[in-house]
Amino acid sequence: EYILHLYQRPNFPIIAEILEIVNLLTPEWFTPNVPDDTRRDLLFQDVLCLRQDGKLVAFLVFTSWDGSLHITLMGTHPDYRGKGLGFMRMHHFLYHAKHLGFERVVTLTVPPDVKPVYQATIRFYEKHGFVL
């Protein structure tokens, strides 16, 4: 059973849990600066966390500007990939965005010609209605 938690401006213990996953995903997905940037960004952003048995297994960091929600970072613990957690997390996030009155959700990602692994990221976003 998975439980979703929304943290507004998460505290340091939650930030530490997120950074554990970020560090596991670097360098396959993230550049070396992402852990430090994330630590600072989370002081001013919100995060949707997915937990199983109290353990953080996935997260989605977001903020708002110009009337849109912006996904700034997503990650799933490597041991939990391929279990539909990304779909579950994104579905809940988009519902949350709509409930708050946002009509637009934006994200930036790395072009696949720069880092081929991001082709899977683009397909994931497209499945959820995002347009390049």
C-alpha positions as CSV (number, residue, x, y, z in Angstrom):
1,E,0.0,0.0,0.0
2,Y,1.3,3.4,-1.0
3,I,0.5,6.7,0.7
4,L,0.8,10.1,-0.9
5,H,1.8,13.1,1.2
6,L,1.9,16.8,0.1
7,Y,4.5,18.8,1.9
8,Q,4.5,22.6,1.6
9,R,8.1,23.8,2.1
10,P,9.3,20.5,3.4
11,N,11.4,20.3,6.6
12,F,15.0,19.1,6.7
13,P,14.2,15.4,7.5
14,I,12.0,15.2,4.4
15,I,14.6,17.1,2.3
16,A,17.2,14.6,3.5
17,E,15.0,11.7,2.4
18,I,14.5,13.3,-1.0
19,L,18.2,13.9,-1.4
20,E,18.9,10.2,-0.7
21,I,16.9,9.3,-3.8
22,V,18.4,12.2,-5.8
23,N,21.9,10.9,-5.0
24,L,20.9,7.4,-6.1
25,L,19.7,8.8,-9.4
26,T,22.8,10.9,-10.1
27,P,24.6,10.5,-12.5
28,E,22.2,8.2,-14.6
29,W,19.5,10.9,-14.6
30,F,20.8,14.1,-13.0
31,T,23.9,16.2,-13.3
32,P,26.3,16.5,-10.4
33,N,24.8,19.9,-9.3
34,V,21.2,18.6,-8.8
35,P,21.6,17.4,-5.2
36,D,22.8,20.7,-3.9
37,D,20.4,22.7,-6.1
38,T,17.5,20.5,-4.8
39,R,18.5,21.0,-1.2
40,R,18.1,24.8,-1.7
41,D,15.1,24.6,-4.0
42,L,13.1,22.6,-1.5
43,L,13.2,25.5,0.9
44,F,10.9,27.4,-1.5
45,Q,9.0,24.6,-3.3
46,D,6.4,22.0,-2.5
47,V,6.7,18.2,-2.9
48,L,4.4,15.4,-3.4
49,C,5.9,12.3,-1.8
50,L,4.9,8.7,-2.2
51,R,5.6,6.3,0.7
52,Q,5.4,2.7,1.3
53,D,5.6,1.4,4.9
54,G,6.8,4.9,5.9
55,K,9.7,4.8,3.5
56,L,10.0,7.5,0.8
57,V,10.0,5.8,-2.6
58,A,9.1,8.6,-5.0
59,F,8.7,12.3,-5.2
60,L,7.6,15.2,-7.4
61,V,8.8,18.7,-6.6
62,F,6.8,21.7,-7.9
63,T,6.3,25.4,-7.7
64,S,4.1,28.0,-9.2
65,W,4.8,31.1,-11.3
66,D,3.0,33.0,-14.1
67,G,-0.3,31.3,-13.2
68,S,1.0,27.8,-13.9
69,L,2.3,24.9,-11.8
70,H,5.9,23.9,-12.8
71,I,7.3,20.4,-12.1
72,T,10.9,21.0,-11.3
73,L,12.1,17.5,-10.4
74,M,10.8,14.0,-10.2
75,G,12.4,10.8,-9.0
76,T,11.6,7.2,-8.0
77,H,13.9,5.1,-5.9
78,P,15.6,2.6,-8.2
79,D,14.2,-0.4,-6.3
80,Y,10.6,0.8,-7.1
81,R,10.8,1.5,-10.8
82,G,8.4,-0.1,-13.2
83,K,5.6,-0.5,-10.6
84,G,3.4,2.3,-11.9
85,L,4.4,4.8,-9.2
86,G,5.1,7.5,-11.7
87,F,1.6,7.2,-13.2
88,M,0.1,7.2,-9.7
89,R,2.1,10.2,-8.6
90,M,1.4,12.2,-11.8
91,H,-2.3,11.4,-11.8
92,H,-2.6,12.6,-8.2
93,F,-0.6,15.7,-9.0
94,L,-2.6,16.7,-12.0
95,Y,-5.8,16.2,-10.0
96,H,-4.3,18.4,-7.2
97,A,-3.4,21.1,-9.8
98,K,-6.9,21.1,-11.3
99,H,-8.5,21.2,-7.8
100,L,-6.4,24.3,-7.0
101,G,-7.6,25.9,-10.2
102,F,-4.5,25.6,-12.4
103,E,-5.3,25.0,-16.0
104,R,-1.7,24.6,-17.1
105,V,1.2,22.4,-15.8
106,V,4.7,22.9,-17.2
107,T,7.9,21.0,-16.9
108,L,11.4,21.3,-18.4
109,T,13.4,18.3,-19.3
110,V,16.7,17.3,-20.9
111,P,16.5,16.8,-24.7
112,P,17.2,13.1,-25.6
113,D,19.9,14.2,-28.0
114,V,21.8,15.5,-25.0
115,K,21.1,12.5,-22.8
116,P,19.3,9.6,-24.5
117,V,17.8,8.2,-21.2
118,Y,15.4,11.2,-21.3
119,Q,13.5,9.8,-24.2
120,A,11.7,7.7,-21.6
121,T,11.0,10.9,-19.6
122,I,9.5,12.6,-22.7
123,R,7.3,9.5,-23.4
124,F,6.1,9.5,-19.8
125,Y,5.1,13.2,-20.0
126,E,3.4,12.8,-23.3
127,K,1.3,9.9,-21.9
128,H,0.0,12.4,-19.4
129,G,-1.0,14.9,-22.0
130,F,2.1,17.1,-22.0
131,V,3.0,18.6,-25.4
132,L,6.6,19.4,-26.5
